[in-house]
Amino acid sequence: MWNIEYTIPTFLILLILLIYYAVRPKLKTRVNRTFSWLLAADVATMFFDYVSTIMDVYHGSYSIPALYVANTLFFVCFMLRSYLFYRMTVSVLELRFEKMKWSCGIAVGLLLLSVAIAVLSPWKQTMFSIDQEGYHSGPFYNVLYIQFLYCILLSIVLLFRFGRAMSKFDFVTVLIYNLLLLLGLVIRYLMPKVVIMNMFCLLAIFVVFLNFENPEHFIDKKTGLFSRTALETTMNELIATGGMRQMLGFVIKNYVENRELYGGRQMDAGIVSIAAYLKETFPKYTIYYLRSGQFVIGMQDGEDVEKVYEAIRDRFQNPWKAEDANLFLQVGFVTENSHTRFQHVAQFIDCLQDAFRRVDNLRKSECLVLDESRRQEWMHRLAVKRAIENAISENRVEVYLQPIVDAGTYTLVGAEALARITDTELGLIMPRDFIQIAEKNGSIITLGEQIFRKTCAFFAEYREQLGLQWINVNLSPIQCMDSDLPMQFSAIVNEYHIPPEGIHLEITEQQNVDSDSMNECIHEMRKMGFSFVLDDYGTGYSNMERIRKLPLINVKIDMSLVWEYFRTPDPMLPLCINLAQNIGASVTAEGVEERHMAEELHRQGCDYLQGYYFSPPVPMEDFVRKYRLDSGN
């Protein structure tokens, strides 16, 4: 007699899980398709297990053909379920079947053989037989154990071979649900009269569901659209399997400013309205919301992106209703298709975010193509990032010096220290290529400290030989966020026994920096004796109200303003010089390339000059060689 007391509650729990999973939005991924088939197979297995067991117990009440049908259906579903658990592992590991033809072929072959043995039982009594006395196991009954055991062991082998790239939690999850299946199979083999295998299969399914398949992991709560995690999951599978896809993304321009203008609640209501419009207008597409006003529409390769683009663009010509307000929003578009071969999902997401930032700065609702050139740009940034990390870890950040001369005599009075990185693959990397990356990933703190230390060492050794009064060192606004910066720099100048006023710190005022924190850091360092220079004055970031609050000894006129003056003379350059002098600061003009420029800038009131007319930035040893010779030393 069989013990079936676990069957009904197990089946009811599985049924609830199936209904919940069925009504929630799901991604169109191989993992989800496999899980759906697995749920269906498990429901069918439990159903026919219960039905066939009841019929076998009361075999006298049923015809022999009916008993054969019920038992055959159970065995077929049982073996299909075991194969689908194996397929689940393959899908989670994102393995392509063509790369493992032999193992997959054996799994399919065992499944077909087992099914054939079960189906032939009514005629050949291979897996089981039924007579007037009831149900009996056949000579090939243990094939179902062999088939299930092969699927479990193969899954574990694949996990240890290909699962190293997974997170530790995902790895353990796959291992646990396969060990649960193995334990259930062993108990079923040792206690065949206890119908408990279904409970272990349900536990395994729950483990898969909680970590990989819970729809709530992939839904944005505010909009009901798929989330960024869902997009990463989809793209990760498509990239791994070489699947075809096409994508249209758009971003609400000036999203942060719009939230301040309309208010957070109104803006959130507008986002919900946009999401509702997208779901209603494009029901057959997969739509994602990545937060901060960024939407992505996933389509099959070859579908008409142009029509979707035009429809969304035209809709944004009209305001969006948000409670009692009308939101007037502008958008920028990004498109991508499978012809761009991203190597992994992080590469795709980074390129997508970069493209969103770019279209946010375009005036019109233009469409930027996320093509191979964008991917190559990302690869270059990644290579630069590696070069930065290597240079910092090996203390190979180089310092180039550009002279600063007296505007009246052209004699050397100071220099500006400029960072350079030399990489074996990329060659000489300029600051415009690596400073923003270093600021973004936080390495600017260490990079800046190395430049400062090397500059202090140079100044201590050569200031008297070269007649240097000071050296300017660029200070990133990100460095000013570091509360330890003042004590760190003070300790370095004390180490080299140089006066802190001999190192001028060049800063730029940027709108996206916490000016209060920056001002606090500057004033604290000023008390320690450091002097500050405002760089890039005239580029549009600076204003006199903020400048008046800074203890500046010098203002550097940006080269773009200098060049513009010599192309088309206007009052802007003289005005900037006058304003700087009014706050008691000396003036340095950058970008001096010809003698007549130097003469005119001196006539306008500039105190110091800097530019290629005197010298480009050169390595420290070349700087020493040039000015030691010039000074007759």
N, C-alpha and C positions, 0 to 999 in steps of 0.2 A: 504494500500500500504506500502511495506517495504522500509526502507532507507538503501541502500547497498553501500553508497559512501565510507565507510571505507574498504570495502572488498578487492578491487583490490590492493591498495597500501600495505595493510597488508599482502596479499598473496605474493606479489612480494618481500617484505622484508624477509618474511619467506623462500621463495624459494632461495634467495641469501645466507641466513644463512645455509640452508640445503646443498647447493652445496659446500660452503666453508668447512663445517664440514665433508662432505663426502670425500673430496679429501685429507684431512690432516691425518697424522698417528694418530691412536687412541689406547689407552690401552685396553687390553682385560679384562675389569672389568665390574662388574654388573651395576655400575653407568652409564658407557658409553653405554652399551647395552640398558638400560632403556631409556636413553636420545635419542638414535637413534630411538627406537620405538615411543617415544613421539613426536619427530619431524615428523616422517612418519604419525602418527595419526593426528597431527595438520594440516599437508598439506592436508590430505584426508578430514578432517572435513571442512576446509576452501573451498576446491574445491567443495564438494558436497553441502555445505551451499549456495555458490554462484549459482551453477547449479540449485539446487532445488528451490531457491528463484526466479530466473529468470523464471523457468518453471511454478511456481505457479502464478507469475504475469501474464504470458501469457498462462494460462492453456488451453485456447481454441485451442491453436496450438499444443497441445500434447495429446496423449491418456492417459486415466486414469491409465492403468497399468504402463506406463512410469513415470507418476507422483508419483505413489506409490513407485516404485523402487528408484527413486531419493531421495525422502523424507526419506524412510526407511534407505538407506545408510547413509544419513546425521545423523540421530538420532543414529544409531549404532556407527558411528565414534565419535560423540559428547560424548557419554557415555564411550566409550573406552578411549578417551582422558582424561576424568576426572579421570578414574581409574589409568591411567599411571602417572598422576600428583601425585597421592597418592603413587604409586610405586616409583616415583622419590624421594619423601621424605624418604621412607623406605630405599632406597639404599644409600642416602646421610648420613643417620643416622647409616648405616651399621648394620641394624637389621636383624636377622635371622627369617624367617617366622614361623619356628616351635615354636618360643618363644611367638608368638602372634596369635595363631590359631583362636581365637574367633573374634578378630577385623578384621583380614584378611579374615576370612571366611564370615563375614557379608558383607565386601566390595565386594568380589567375588560374593556372593549371590545376592546383589543388582544389580550388573552389569548384571548378567545373567537374572534376573527378568526384568530389564529395557529393555534389548535387546529383550527378548521374547515378551514383550508388544509391542515394536516397530515393530517387525517382524510379529506379528499377526494382525497389523492394517489393512492390505488390506482385511482381511476376517472378523475381529471382530470390526474394527474401535475403537480399544482400546486407542492408543496414538493420532491418527489423522484419519481423513477421507477425502476423495476426491470425489466430484461429479461434475455434470455439472457446478455448480456455483463456483467450485474451492476448495481450501484447507480449512479444519476446524480442530480445536483442539478437541481431544477426551477426554473422562472422566478421563483417567489415564495420561494425558499429564504432570501433575506436578511431576510424578515419576522421570523424568529426573532431575528436580531441587533437589528432595530429594536425589537422588543418588550422584549428584555432591556435594551437601552440606555436605553429610556424609563423602565423601572423603576428603574435605577441613578441616572439623572440626576434623576428625580423625588424619589427618596429623599434625594439630596444637597441639592436645593432645599428640601425640607421640613425637613431638618436645620438649615440656615442660617436658615430663617424661624422655626421653632418651638423650636429646641434651645438657645436662649440661657439658659433656666432650668436646663438640665442642668449637672452638674459638668463641669469641663474634661476630666476623664478619660473620662467617658461620651461626651461630644461627640466626642472624638478617636477613641474606640472605634468609634462608628457611622461616622465618616468613613473610618477605615482599612478596615473590612470592605467598604464600598462601593467604595473605590478598588481593593481586591484583586479584586473582581468585575469592575470596569472593565478592569483590566490583563489578567485572564484572558480576557475577551471579545475584547480587541484581539488578543491572541496567537492565539486560536482563529481569528479572522478572517484574520490574516496567515499562519498555518500550519494550515490546516484538516486536514491529514493527521496532526497530532500531537494525540493525545487527552490534553490537559493541562488543559482547562477544569475538570474535576472536582477537580483538586488545588487550584486557586484557590478553588473553592467550599468545599472542606473547610477551607482556611485561614480563610476568612471565617466559617464556622460555629464554628471553634475560638475565634476572636476574640470572637464573640457569647457562646459558652459560658463562657469564662473570666471575662468581666466581668459578664454579666447572668444566666446560666443555671446556673452551677455550684451544684448543690443544697447543697453544703457551706457556702455562704455563708448559707444560710437555716435551718440545723439547729443546735439547741443540743446541744453535745457531751454534756452530762451526762444529759439526759432523752430525747434523740432526738426531741423535739417541735420544732416550728418556733420560730424565735427572734424577738426583737424586730424585727430587720431584716426578717424575713419579714412580720410584721404591718404594718410601715411600708410595705413594697412593696405588699401587698394593698390596704391602705386608700388608698394614693396612687392606685392605679388606679381603685378604686371611686369615690373623690371626684372624680377627673378625668373619669370617664365617666358619672357619675351612676348607678352601679350600685346595686342593692338589696342590703342586708345586714342582719344582726342579730347581736348580740354579747352574750355573757355572760362577765364577768370575775370572778375572785375572788382575794383576797390573804390570805395567812396572816398573822394579826394578830401584832404584836410579834415580827416575824421575827428581828430582831437579838438580842433578849433570848432567844428560843428557841434560837438558835445557841449563845449563851453557856451556856444551861441544859443542853441536851442534848449539846453539842459539835458541831463542824463536820462531822465524818465521819457522825455519826448523823443530823444534819439533812439532809445531802446524800442519804443513803440514803432518808430519808423523802420527799424531793422526787422521787426516782426512783420510789418506790412510788406516789405520787400520780399521776405521769405515766403509769405502767403502767395504773393503774386507769382513767384518763381515756381512754387509747387503746383499752382493752378494752371499756369501757362505751359509748363514743360513737364508734364507728369511722367513721361517715359524716360527722363534723364535722371541721373544721380546728382543731387545737389548738396554741396558742402558749405558750411559757414565756418571760417577760420578765426573769427573774432576780429575786432578793430575794423569792421566794415569791409572785410574781404570775403568774397564769394567765389566758389568754383563750381562749374557745371561739367560733369563727366559724360562723355558720349562715346559711341562706338566709332572706330576709325571709318571715315568716309561720309559721316553724317554732316548735314549742312550747318556748319558753324556760322557762316555769314548771316543766315536768316535769324539765328538766335541772337547774334551780336546786334543786328539792326533792330530787332524787337526790343531788346533791353535798352539800347541807346535811345530809341524813340520814346520809351516809357519814362526815362529820366528827364525828358524835356518838360514833363509835367510834375507838379509837386506831389509829395507823398503825404497822405493824411496820417497824423499822429495825434490822437485824442482831439484836442481843440486847436491844433496848430497845423500849418502847412510847411513841410520841409522841402526846401529847394536844394537839391544835392547834385553834384557832378561826379562822374565816374571815369575811370581809366580802365582799359581792357588789356588782358594778356591771353594769348592763345598758345597752345602746344599740341604737338601730335607725336605719334610713335616713331617718326623718322629721327627724332632727337634721342640718341642712345645714352640715357643716364645710367651710370654704373650702380648707383644705390639711391635709396629714397632720400637720404640727407642731402645729397647733391641736388635732387629735384626740388625739395622744399626750399633750400637755400637760394637756388636760382629763381624760384617763384617769388619768394619774398623780396629779392633784389629787384625783380621786374615790377612788382607792385610799388616799391619805393620810387622807381623811375617814372612810371606812368602817373604817380601821384603828383609829380612835379611838371608834367606836361600840361599845357594850357587847354588843349582840346581833348575830347573823349576819344583819343587815338588808341589803336590796338598794337601792342608790342608783341612780337613773335618770340616765344621762348625756344630759340633754335640752337643749332650746334655752336654758333658763335658765343651765345650766352653760356652754354655749358663749358666752352673753352675758357671763358672769362672766370668762371667759378673754379676751374681746375688751376688756373693761374693764381687766383687768390689763395687756394689751398696750398699751392707750392710756396707762395710768399709766406704764408702762415708758418709752414714747416721751417722755412729759412729763418724766420724771426726766432722761432723757438730754439733752433740749433745755434744761432749766433749768440743769443742770450745765455744759453746753458754753457757755451764754450767761451763766453766773454770775448766774442769776436766782433761786436758792434764797433764800427770804425767812426772816427771823428775827422771831418773835413773842416777846414777853416777858410773863411772869406774875409779879407781885410776890410776894416772900416777906417777911412782916412779923414783928416781935417779938411773941411771944405775950402779953406783959404790957402793952405800950403800943400795939400795932398800927402802929408806925412802920415805914417801909420800911427794910429792911436789905440785901435782896438781890433777886435775880430768877432765874427759870429761862428759858433760851433754848430755844425750841421751833421746829422747822423747819416751814415751809409752802411749798407749790408752787402757783403760780397758772398754769393752762393756759387757752388760748383756747377749747378745746372742753369741758374737764371742770370749769372754774372752780377754786375753791379746793380743793386736795387735802390731806387731813389725814395726819399721820404714820402712823396705823393702816393707811392705804391704800397707803403707798409705802415705809415703812421695811423691811418684810420683803422686798419686791421688790428694793430696793437692796442689802440684805444678801445676797440670793441671787445677784444678778448681779455683785456686787463693786463697784458704784458707790457703796456706802456710804462707802468710803475717801475719795473725792473730795468727796462730799456733806458728810461730817463735817468735812473740812478747811475747806470754804467757810463752814460755820456757825461753826466755831471762829474763823476769821479775822474774820468780820463782828462776832462777839461781842466779840472783843478790841478792835477798832476802836471799837465803841460804848462799852465800859468805859473806854477811854483818854480819850474825849472827855467823857463825862458822869458819871463816878463822883463827882467832887467836887460838881458842880452838884446831883445827885440824892441825895447821901449814900449811895451804894451801897458796901457793904463787899465784896461779891462777886457774881458771876453764875455760876449753875450751867449747865453744858453737858453734854448727854447724850453718853455715849461707848458706842458699840456694842461688844459683845464681839468682833465681827469685826474692828473697828479695832485691838483689842489684839493681834490676830495679826500685825499689820504691825510688823516690827522697826524700821522707820524712824519710827514714830509719836513716840516721845519726843523725838528730835532735831528733828523737824518742828514739833511744838507749842512746844518751847523756842525755836526760831528765831522763831516768830510772836510770842510774848509779848515777846521782846527787840526785835523790830522796832517794836512799839507802845510800848515803854518802860513796861510795866506789870509789877507783881510777879506771879509765877506763882501765888502763893497767893490772888490775887484772882479766879482762875478755878477754880471747883470742878467737878470732873469726876464726873458721875453715872453709876454703873455698876449693872447688874443681874446677879445670879448666876444663870446658867442651867445646867441639867444637861447640855445637849448641847455645852458649850464646854470646850475644853481648859483646865482651871483652872490648871495649872502655867504654861502660856504666858501666861495672863491675869495671874496673880499676879506673874510676872517683869516684865511690862511695867509693872504698877502700881507695884511697888517701885522700879523704875528711874526712873519719872516722879516718884515721891514724893521721891527724892533730889534731883531738879531743882527742888523747891519746890512742885509741884502738890499740891492737896488733893483727897481723894476722898470722895464721898457715895454711900451705898448707896440706890438707888431701889427702889420697889415692895416694901419689906420687909413680910412678912406674907402674900405671895401664894402661898407654898408652895415656892418655889425655894430660898430661903435657909435655912441652918442655922448655928447658933452656932459650931460647930467651924471651918467655913470662914470665917466672918466674923471670928473672932478673929485669923486670919492676915493680914487686910487692914488697912492703915493708914488707917482711916476717921476722919473728923472729925465726920461727921453721918450719921444714919440717917433716911430718909424713910418714914413709915408709909403704906402704900398706902391710897388712898381707899376701896377696897372694905372694908377692915378697919375704917376709921373709920365708914363708913355702917352697917355691920353692928352696931357697938357702940351706935350711937344708935337703931337699930331694936330691938335686943334686947341690953341691956347684959350683958356677960359679962367674965370676967377676962382674955380674950385680949389686948385692947388695952393695959391696964395692964401685963401681963406683957411685951409687946414693948417698951414704953417702958422698963421696968425693965432688961431685958436689954441694950438699947442703951446705957443709962447706965452699966451695969456694965463695958462695954468702953471707957468714957471718951469716948463720942460724944454730941454734942448730938442733939436729936430734932426733926424737922419733921413735922407732920401735914398730909397732903394732903386735898383734897376738902371743905374747910370752906365750908359754904353758908349758915349762919345764925349769929347772934351767940351763942346759947346753946351751940352747938357749940364756938365759939372759947373761950368762958369755961370750959367743962368740960375741954377739951383742955389749957388752961393749968393748970387745977387738977390734972390728971393728971400734969403734969410736962413737957409739950411746951415746947420753947424757941422754935420758930418755927411759923408757920401759913401755909398756902397754899390758895387756893380761890376760887370764884366770889363768895363773900361780899365779898372784897376787890377782886377784878378777874378777869375771864377773860383768857386770853392776848391781847395786842393788838400791832399793829405797833409797831416801835421809835419812830416819830415820835409815835404816840398815847401811848405810855408816857412819853416825855419831856414832852409837853404836859400830861398828867395830874399827874405828880409834880413838875414844875417849878412848876405852879400851886399844888399842895397845900403845897409847901415855902415858898411866898411868893417864889420867885425870878422 
